[in-house]
Amino acid sequence: MEIHLKLSVITICYKSSPELSITLDSIDRQDESPYENIVVISGVNNNDILRLENGYSKPYRKFIFNQDNSLFHAMNIGLKEATGNCVLYLNGGDYFYSDVDISKIHKKWSADSILRFQVVQLYKDMAWIRPGRKNINKNANWAHCGTIIPIDRKKIYFDESKKISADTSWINSYKLIYDSICSEEILTCFELGGVSSSPSVKTIKIHKSNSTLKMLNEILKMFLMKMAGRKRYYQLLAIKSGFDRIKYNYSQCSFEKYRQLML
């Protein structure tokens, strides 16, 4: 029996912001709507709630306001609410690469496999494709916003005790159950500069609770970023990871007006 795609797109965001607008606009511009879009957002007031409900209500969209107490708690709330048969996390500030990306998922989707696409990661005027074309395999450095996980057989929740990298552990848990289909097509884009991609005293303390080796690695990365500067630091990491540098035409990007506010 053929099983049809029911894609649950889960969006996590803190406060109503241009980052959230860029994400919701990119979902609403798709030529094929998702089965559902669950938006878990905290730090909003009554005016924010009215603006979002009036401006972004869709038959497939459900807002959950001010219910979470951390990033991975919010991701678990979204997962618990999901009623589709697969899930994609497209968090505030992430956006689809084109207007036909859900159709792209539909064409390649298999009910018994994790589906993985390349993504574009951006910082100011720089862009890289992740993973690089030479490194596309099941163990490559894939991003969660390019990964579609089947959830109809079993829901595995995020470890909320982890402040960083719980998404990597979450994906690895599903890899024990499902095989992966790896595509050379680009699905989404995301901006560097968040907590997980910016080594700091805060991230060092977080990694210290996990292992001494991870803590030392984070100290080394923070030192490198301080010495080289953030832009050069991201360049070096992308080269080390084998990502492909590309020219990204921002003038043709549908969401450039939002991106300028984010820089």
DAFENJO-V661410 format. One record per backbone hydrogen bond with DSSP energy under -0.5 kcal/mol. NH is the residue of the N-H (numbers start at 1). CO is the residue of the C=O. If there is no record, write none. Layout:
nh: (NH NH)
co: (CO CO)
//
This chain:
nh: (4 8 8 9 9 10 10 11 13 15 15 20 21 22 23 24 25 26 27 28 29 30 31 35 36 37 38 39 39 40 40 41 41 42 49 50 51 52 53 54 55 56 57 61 62 64 66 74 75 76 77 78 79 80 81 82 85 86 87 88 89 90 90 91 92 93 94 95 97 101 104 105 106 107 108 109 113 114 115 116 116 117 118 119 120 121 121 122 123 126 127 128 129 130 130 135 136 137 140 142 146 147 148 149 149 151 152 156 157 160 162 169 170 171 172 173 174 175 176 176 177 178 179 181 182 183 183 187 188 189 190 192 197 198 204 205 206 207 208 209 209 210 211 215 216 217 218 219 220 221 222 223 224 225 226 227 228 229 233 234 235 236 237 238 239 240 241 242 242 243 244 245 246 248 249 250 252 253 256 258 259 260 261 261 262 262 263)
co: (2 6 86 7 36 8 88 38 40 13 42 17 17 18 19 20 21 22 23 24 25 27 99 7 7 60 9 37 62 11 38 39 64 13 45 46 47 48 49 50 51 52 53 58 37 39 41 70 71 72 73 74 75 76 77 78 6 6 149 8 144 10 88 89 12 19 91 189 187 98 100 101 102 103 104 105 110 179 148 114 181 146 185 130 188 119 128 190 126 123 246 121 244 119 128 132 133 135 137 140 143 144 115 87 147 85 85 154 155 158 159 165 166 167 168 169 170 171 172 173 174 174 112 114 180 116 181 118 118 95 120 122 194 195 200 201 202 203 204 205 206 207 207 211 212 213 214 215 216 217 218 219 220 221 222 223 224 225 229 230 231 232 233 234 235 236 237 238 239 238 129 243 127 246 247 248 249 250 253 255 255 256 257 258 258 259 259)
//
